[in-house]
Amino acid sequence: MNLKDWGLDSFFEEEYQTYNKEEEILRGRVTLEHKHIYRVQVEDGERLASISGKLRHQAVGRDGFPAVGDWVVLREGGEGRAVIDAILPRRSKFTRREAGFHIDEQIVAANVDTVFLVMGTDQDFNLRRMERYLSVAWESGAMPVIVLTKADLCPDIEKKRAQVAHIAVGVPIHIVSAINGQGIEELQAYLTSGRTVALTGSSGVGKSTLINCLADSELLETGEVRADGRGRHTTTHRELVRLPEGGLLLDTPGMRLLKMWEDEGGVDHTFSDILKWAQKCKFSDCAHETEPGCAVQEAIDQGLLDAARLQNYRKLGRELAYLERKKDAGAMRSERERWKKQKVQYRKNTRHRR
C-alpha cells in the first residue's frame, strides 16, 4: 500500500528525513486508538502498535500521545507488532478540553485537511453551538465546512441555511439528505485521493449514516434517534477509514458540548462581525454593555446584530480566560512534579556511585 494514499505528502516526507537513516524505521499513520493500543497503517499493511517507554516518559499531557490521524515513527516490536518511538509534528489538530474537572487537551483528530461540522435541521439545530464548533475548527488549522443534514425532514431548510450563513460568513454550507441523496455528490468533491476529512457534531445528526452514503457501503453502524431528537452514541471511538475513491474519512463520537482548549484566533474569526462593530465604539476599552457611543449595542438596537450572538461571544471569552488561569496553575504543578522526579533520580544516582 502506497502511503501517499493515506495522506503522506512532502510536508511529512521532509519530517521523516530528519531521522537517522542508519536506523531501521517504519513510517505509518494511526488509524485507530484503543486503550493505548494503536492500529497503524504502514507500507506493507496494518500493524498493532504500543508506545515506547521513552515516548511515554516524555509526554507531558495527552497531546504527547499519538492520536488518530498522526504520522508516527515505528520500529519492529516482535510477533508482528510494532513500537511507536515518535510522533511527527502535526500540521493541524482538532482539539477540545477533556470532559470533567481535569484540565487537559484531548485531540479529536490530527492532520485533517477539512472538518465537516455536521448539524441536523431537526431538534439538533442550534446556532450558538455551531458558533462554538466554528471557533474550534478555525483554531485547528483545517478548513471548516458546514453540513446540514436531514434536509428531507425540514420544510424551511432555506431559512435555516440563511441563519447559518449569517454566523459563518465565507464558510461553505451544504444541505444533505441520506434518504434521497441530496448534496452527497457535493461532499465527495472534498474527498479526493489522499485528502483527510473529519466529521464532528452532536449524537444523532447522522454522521455515521453520512459516512456510509459517501462510501456507498455500510462502513459504520447507525442508530435510531430518540423521541426527543437526541441520538444515541453509535460511534464510540475515532477511526480513520479510506474510501474506494481514495479519500480518507475520520468519524468522531458525538459531542453535544465541545469545551474549547485554546484560542489561536478562532473566536475572533468566528465573531469577526462583532469585532468590526467594536472598532467603531467611542471608547477603545468598551465592554459593550451600557457605555455611551457603543457601536455594538447600537447595531443590536437596529437589528443588525443578534444579542444572543454577543452573549455567546462573551461566554466563550470567559471560558478561555478561565482555562488560561487553570493552565497556568496546572503548569506550575507540573513543573514542581518534574523537579521532584529529577531530585529523586539525582539522589538514586548519587547513592549508586557511592
C-alpha positions as CSV (number, residue, x, y, z in Angstrom):
1,M,0.0,0.0,0.0
2,N,1.4,3.4,-1.0
3,L,1.3,5.7,2.0
4,K,0.5,8.6,-0.3
5,D,-2.9,7.0,-0.5
6,W,-3.1,7.6,3.3
7,G,-2.1,11.3,3.0
8,L,1.7,11.1,3.1
9,D,2.9,14.2,1.2
10,S,6.1,16.4,1.0
11,F,5.4,18.0,4.4
12,F,5.6,14.7,6.3
13,E,8.3,13.3,3.9
14,E,10.5,16.1,4.9
15,E,9.9,15.4,8.6
16,Y,10.8,11.8,8.2
17,Q,14.1,12.8,6.6
18,T,15.3,14.2,9.9
19,Y,15.5,10.7,11.4
20,N,18.8,8.7,11.2
21,K,18.8,6.7,8.0
22,E,21.1,4.1,9.6
23,E,18.3,3.0,11.9
24,E,15.6,0.7,10.6
25,I,12.4,2.7,11.0
26,L,8.9,2.2,9.8
27,R,6.6,5.0,8.6
28,G,2.9,4.9,9.4
29,R,-0.3,6.7,10.1
30,V,-2.5,6.0,13.2
31,T,-6.0,4.8,12.1
32,L,-7.4,3.6,15.4
33,E,-6.7,4.1,19.1
34,H,-8.0,1.7,21.8
35,K,-6.6,2.0,25.4
36,H,-3.1,2.9,24.2
37,I,-3.0,0.1,21.6
38,Y,-2.9,1.6,18.2
39,R,-3.7,0.4,14.7
40,V,-1.2,1.9,12.3
41,Q,-1.2,1.8,8.5
42,V,2.3,1.1,7.2
43,E,3.6,0.4,3.7
44,D,3.1,-3.3,3.9
45,G,-0.3,-3.3,5.6
46,E,-1.6,-2.8,9.2
47,R,0.2,-3.2,12.4
48,L,-0.9,-3.1,16.0
49,A,1.5,-0.9,18.0
50,S,2.2,0.3,21.5
51,I,4.2,3.4,22.5
52,S,7.8,3.2,23.7
53,G,8.7,3.8,27.3
54,K,10.8,6.8,26.2
55,L,7.8,8.4,24.4
56,R,5.5,7.7,27.4
57,H,8.1,9.3,29.7
58,Q,8.5,12.4,27.5
59,A,4.7,13.0,27.2
60,V,3.7,15.9,29.4
61,G,-0.1,15.7,28.6
62,R,-2.5,13.9,26.4
63,D,-1.2,15.8,23.3
64,G,2.1,13.9,23.9
65,F,0.5,10.6,22.9
66,P,-0.5,9.5,19.4
67,A,-3.9,10.4,18.1
68,V,-5.9,9.1,15.2
69,G,-4.5,10.8,12.1
70,D,-1.0,11.2,13.4
71,W,2.1,10.2,11.4
72,V,4.5,8.3,13.5
73,V,7.9,6.7,13.6
74,L,7.9,3.0,14.4
75,R,10.2,0.0,14.8
76,E,9.6,-3.7,14.8
77,G,8.5,-5.0,18.2
78,G,8.3,-8.7,17.5
79,E,5.4,-11.1,17.0
80,G,4.0,-8.9,14.2
81,R,3.7,-5.9,16.4
82,A,5.4,-2.5,16.4
83,V,6.6,0.2,18.8
84,I,5.9,3.9,18.3
85,D,9.0,5.9,19.1
86,A,8.0,9.4,17.9
87,I,5.1,11.5,16.6
88,L,5.7,13.8,13.6
89,P,4.7,17.5,14.1
90,R,1.0,17.9,13.4
91,R,0.0,20.1,10.5
92,S,-3.4,20.6,12.0
93,K,-5.2,19.3,15.1
94,F,-8.9,19.5,16.1
95,T,-8.9,19.6,19.9
96,R,-11.1,20.1,22.8
97,R,-10.8,20.2,26.6
98,E,-11.3,16.9,28.3
99,A,-14.6,16.3,30.0
100,G,-14.7,16.7,33.7
101,F,-12.7,18.9,36.1
102,H,-9.3,17.7,34.9
103,I,-7.7,20.3,32.7
104,D,-6.1,18.6,29.7
105,E,-6.2,18.6,26.0
106,Q,-7.9,15.9,24.0
107,I,-7.0,15.7,20.4
108,V,-10.1,14.7,18.4
109,A,-8.4,14.4,15.0
110,A,-4.9,15.1,13.7
111,N,-3.6,16.2,10.3
112,V,-7.0,16.8,8.9
113,D,-7.5,18.9,5.7
114,T,-11.2,19.6,6.1
115,V,-13.6,19.4,9.0
116,F,-17.3,18.7,8.3
117,L,-19.3,20.4,11.1
118,V,-22.4,18.4,10.9
119,M,-25.7,19.7,12.3
120,G,-29.2,18.4,12.0
121,T,-32.1,20.6,10.8
122,D,-34.4,19.0,13.4
123,Q,-34.2,19.5,17.2
124,D,-30.4,19.5,16.9
125,F,-30.3,22.8,15.1
126,N,-28.5,25.3,17.4
127,L,-26.7,28.4,16.1
128,R,-24.9,29.0,19.4
129,R,-23.4,25.5,19.3
130,M,-22.3,26.0,15.7
131,E,-20.5,29.2,16.7
132,R,-18.6,27.2,19.2
133,Y,-17.7,24.5,16.6
134,L,-16.6,27.1,14.1
135,S,-14.3,28.7,16.7
136,V,-12.6,25.3,17.4
137,A,-12.4,24.5,13.7
138,W,-10.7,27.8,12.8
139,E,-8.1,27.1,15.6
140,S,-7.4,23.6,14.2
141,G,-5.7,24.7,11.0
142,A,-8.2,22.7,8.9
143,M,-10.8,24.2,6.6
144,P,-14.3,24.2,8.1
145,V,-17.3,23.1,6.0
146,I,-20.8,23.1,7.5
147,V,-23.1,20.2,6.6
148,L,-26.8,20.5,7.4
149,T,-28.4,17.0,7.5
150,K,-31.9,15.6,7.3
151,A,-33.0,18.1,4.7
152,D,-35.9,15.9,3.6
153,L,-37.5,16.4,7.1
154,C,-37.1,20.2,7.1
155,P,-39.8,22.3,5.4
156,D,-37.9,25.6,6.0
157,I,-34.5,24.5,5.0
158,E,-33.5,27.7,3.1
159,K,-34.4,29.8,6.2
160,K,-32.1,27.7,8.3
161,R,-29.4,27.9,5.7
162,A,-29.6,31.7,5.8
163,Q,-29.4,31.7,9.6
164,V,-26.2,29.6,9.5
165,A,-24.7,31.7,6.7
166,H,-25.3,34.8,8.8
167,I,-23.0,33.5,11.6
168,A,-20.5,31.7,9.2
169,V,-19.5,34.2,6.6
170,G,-17.4,32.7,3.9
171,V,-17.8,29.1,5.2
172,P,-19.2,26.6,2.6
173,I,-22.6,25.3,3.6
174,H,-24.0,22.1,2.2
175,I,-27.5,20.7,2.6
176,V,-27.7,16.9,2.5
177,S,-30.2,14.1,2.9
178,A,-29.2,10.5,3.3
179,I,-32.7,9.4,2.3
180,N,-32.7,10.9,-1.2
181,G,-29.0,11.5,-1.7
182,Q,-29.3,15.3,-1.9
183,G,-25.9,17.0,-1.5
184,I,-23.8,13.8,-1.3
185,E,-22.0,14.4,-4.6
186,E,-21.0,17.9,-3.4
187,L,-19.4,16.5,-0.3
188,Q,-17.5,13.9,-2.3
189,A,-15.6,16.7,-4.1
190,Y,-13.7,17.2,-0.8
191,L,-12.6,13.6,-0.7
192,T,-10.0,13.4,-3.4
193,S,-7.2,10.9,-3.1
194,G,-5.0,11.3,0.0
195,R,-7.2,14.1,1.5
196,T,-8.4,13.7,5.0
197,V,-11.9,14.9,6.2
198,A,-13.0,14.6,9.8
199,L,-16.7,14.7,10.8
200,T,-17.8,16.2,14.1
201,G,-21.2,17.1,15.6
202,S,-23.7,16.0,18.2
203,S,-25.1,12.5,18.5
204,G,-28.0,11.8,16.2
205,V,-27.1,14.3,13.5
206,G,-26.3,11.4,11.1
207,K,-22.5,11.3,10.9
208,S,-22.3,7.5,10.6
209,T,-25.1,7.5,8.0
210,L,-23.4,10.2,6.1
211,I,-20.1,8.3,6.0
212,N,-22.0,5.2,4.7
213,C,-23.5,7.3,2.0
214,L,-20.1,8.8,1.0
215,A,-18.6,5.3,1.0
216,D,-21.6,3.7,-0.7
217,S,-21.3,0.9,1.8
218,E,-22.1,0.0,5.4
219,L,-18.8,1.0,6.9
220,L,-20.2,2.1,10.3
221,E,-23.1,1.1,12.5
222,T,-26.0,3.6,12.6
223,G,-28.6,4.1,15.4
224,E,-32.1,5.4,15.8
225,V,-32.9,8.9,17.1
226,R,-34.9,9.0,20.3
227,A,-38.3,10.7,20.5
228,D,-36.7,13.9,22.0
229,G,-34.5,14.2,18.9
230,R,-31.3,13.2,20.6
231,G,-29.3,10.4,19.1
232,R,-27.5,7.5,20.7
233,H,-23.7,7.3,20.6
234,T,-23.3,4.8,17.8
235,T,-19.7,6.0,17.3
236,T,-17.7,5.4,20.5
237,H,-14.2,5.8,19.1
238,R,-12.3,7.6,16.4
239,E,-11.3,5.7,13.3
240,L,-9.7,6.8,10.0
241,V,-11.1,4.9,7.0
242,R,-10.2,5.0,3.4
243,L,-12.9,5.2,0.8
244,P,-12.8,3.3,-2.5
245,E,-12.3,6.6,-4.4
246,G,-9.2,7.4,-2.4
247,G,-10.4,10.0,0.2
248,L,-9.9,9.5,3.9
249,L,-12.7,9.9,6.5
250,L,-12.4,10.3,10.2
251,D,-15.6,9.9,12.3
252,T,-15.7,11.1,15.9
253,P,-18.0,10.3,18.8
254,G,-20.9,12.7,19.2
255,M,-20.1,15.8,21.3
256,R,-23.1,17.8,22.4
257,L,-20.8,20.1,24.5
258,L,-17.4,20.9,22.9
259,K,-15.3,22.7,25.5
260,M,-12.6,24.8,24.0
261,W,-8.9,24.2,24.7
262,E,-7.1,27.2,23.3
263,D,-7.6,30.2,21.1
264,E,-5.3,31.0,18.2
265,G,-7.8,33.5,16.8
266,G,-10.6,31.1,16.3
267,V,-13.1,33.0,18.4
268,D,-12.2,36.3,16.8
269,H,-12.5,34.7,13.3
270,T,-16.0,33.3,14.1
271,F,-17.2,36.6,15.6
272,S,-15.4,39.0,13.2
273,D,-18.7,41.0,12.7
274,I,-18.7,41.9,16.4
275,L,-15.1,43.0,16.2
276,K,-15.8,45.2,13.2
277,W,-18.6,46.9,15.1
278,A,-16.4,47.2,18.2
279,Q,-13.9,49.2,16.2
280,K,-16.5,52.0,15.8
281,C,-17.1,52.3,19.6
282,K,-16.4,55.6,21.2
283,F,-14.1,54.1,23.8
284,S,-11.3,51.5,22.9
285,D,-11.9,49.6,26.1
286,C,-15.7,49.5,25.6
287,A,-17.3,46.4,27.3
288,H,-20.4,46.7,25.0
289,E,-22.8,47.0,27.9
290,T,-24.0,50.5,29.0
291,E,-21.2,52.7,27.7
292,P,-22.1,55.8,25.7
293,G,-21.3,55.6,22.0
294,C,-21.2,51.8,21.9
295,A,-21.5,50.8,18.2
296,V,-22.1,47.1,19.2
297,Q,-25.2,47.9,21.2
298,E,-26.4,50.3,18.6
299,A,-26.1,47.5,16.0
300,I,-28.2,45.3,18.3
301,D,-30.8,48.0,18.7
302,Q,-31.0,48.5,14.9
303,G,-31.4,44.7,14.4
304,L,-28.1,44.4,12.6
305,L,-26.6,42.2,15.3
306,D,-28.1,39.4,17.3
307,A,-27.9,40.0,21.1
308,A,-27.6,36.2,21.6
309,R,-24.5,36.2,19.4
310,L,-22.9,38.8,21.6
311,Q,-23.8,36.9,24.7
312,N,-22.2,33.7,23.2
313,Y,-19.1,35.7,22.3
314,R,-18.7,36.8,25.9
315,K,-19.4,33.3,27.2
316,L,-16.6,31.8,25.0
317,G,-14.3,34.6,26.1
318,R,-14.9,33.9,29.8
319,E,-14.4,30.2,29.2
320,L,-11.0,30.8,27.5
321,A,-9.9,33.2,30.3
322,Y,-10.8,30.7,32.9
323,L,-9.0,28.0,31.0
324,E,-5.8,30.1,30.8
325,R,-5.8,30.6,34.5
326,K,-6.3,26.9,35.1
327,K,-3.5,26.1,32.6
328,D,-1.1,28.4,34.4
329,A,-1.8,26.7,37.8
330,G,-1.5,23.3,36.1
331,A,1.8,24.3,34.5
332,M,3.2,25.3,37.9
333,R,2.1,21.9,39.4
334,S,3.7,20.0,36.5
335,E,6.9,21.9,36.9
336,R,7.1,21.1,40.6
337,E,6.4,17.4,39.9
338,R,9.2,17.4,37.3
339,W,11.7,18.9,39.7
340,K,10.7,16.4,42.4
341,K,11.3,13.5,40.0
342,Q,14.7,14.9,39.0
343,K,15.6,15.3,42.6
344,V,14.7,11.7,43.4
345,Q,16.6,10.5,40.4
346,Y,19.7,12.5,41.4
347,R,19.7,11.0,44.9
348,K,19.4,7.5,43.4
349,N,22.3,8.1,41.1
350,T,24.4,9.6,43.9
351,R,23.8,6.6,46.2
352,H,24.7,4.2,43.3
353,R,28.0,6.0,42.7
354,R,28.9,5.5,46.4
